[in-house]
């Protein structure tokens, strides 16, 4: 059994752990897939490169609204796909090659699994260390539905690399992955249909945002809500069929391709963490304290395997924290960056930080709220935007911002000033009046909401 000073399982955010402080450590990196993890290879980066292309296609189609003679005549899917992965794949391979060249690092290109206390089986090798970091991320969740495992389907892991566009795409799910990828294919001319278990899409968002988002998708796509699925089937021509019922009654539909986008599962089970005594919660997330430590001394966890908010910016912050805490056990840090923001890069774009209105009501906090349309500001008026909104919720007594929810163009950018204001304890009145807002730029949408609040 070979002993290391540090074992890192997962080369996504885990690969970023190795600051110069670890240059004299003997390190093992265990990674069965490409370096860079989900974000680089099958998540944030490629999906947003597709989203950007989809936005261009949508703008071309909408040109006549503004008197511009443009139209969307279709897309060259292989060209879009190859532009993306011909840039990404060399980065992933370069990351692996770089680590393999370093004398103090051993790279194990296989899946690791614990077989005893701090004993990891990797292929034919057995390795151990007093210090281990679990950074193995998460994977798509596939629900147990009759016939689903007997038909051809894709997940976010592989649909972005298909060879050609389908004519009809059936999307199982109504969360952010379903919304983003469904919109990409829809913007490229594919007929998209959603099958959603819940009463709305993006149901984890603020109720108003979720309802308005769902309404906008129902204008463009066929969306089945409140679904109970009887089963899936596939005929000889590889046509996928699904039968079930929704909020309006029974339905049966078919498509050329099926995307299963029903959430993600942490990979703790694949690592067999129970064999080394690491505790997980009811959903399989590794339990960590405020410093990134598991219940087993010397074993740490970061990123999607430990945090339900499977967000790269949260993973990055947890990586920096764990790296510091391993080197400086006498000066343990926590992630004290305030509320964790997120965005959905769909059409419309959604961004949020802090509490939803239902959270505020459940907490029995005194509050005031405002919902301001984009079109009330000069830039929104220029865009002739009649659907986008900025919703803010403030504590009625302290005047601190409790939650911000934006749906519309540039939402992920517009919310940043509110994230900063919340982080540094500004009241909504200070945010509204103690700085200039460039006229007629989009941030005036936020300014007007703050002033009304």
Secondary structure, 3 states (H helix, E strand, C coil): CEEECEEEECCCHHHHHCCHHHCCCCEEEECCCCCCHHHHHHCHHHHHHHHHHHHHHHHHHHHHHHCCCCCCCCCCHHHHHHHHHHHHHHHHHHHHHHHHHCCCEEEECCCEEEEECCEEEECCEEEEECCEEECCCEEECCCCCCCHHHCCCECCCCHHHCCCCCCEEEEECCCHHHHHHHHHHHHCCCEEEEECCCCCCCCCCCHHHHHHHHHHHHHHCEEECCCEEEEEEECCCCCEEEEEEECCEEEEEEECEEEECCCEEECHHHHCHHHHCCCECCCCCECCCCCCECCCCCEEECHHHCCCCCCHHHHHHHHHHHHHHHHCCCCCCCCCCCCCCEEECCCCCEEEEECCHHHHHHCCCCEEEEEEEHHHCHHHHHCCCCCCEEEEEEECCCCEEEEEEEECCCHHHHCHHHHHHHHCCCEHHHHHHCCCCCCCCCCHHHHHHHHHC
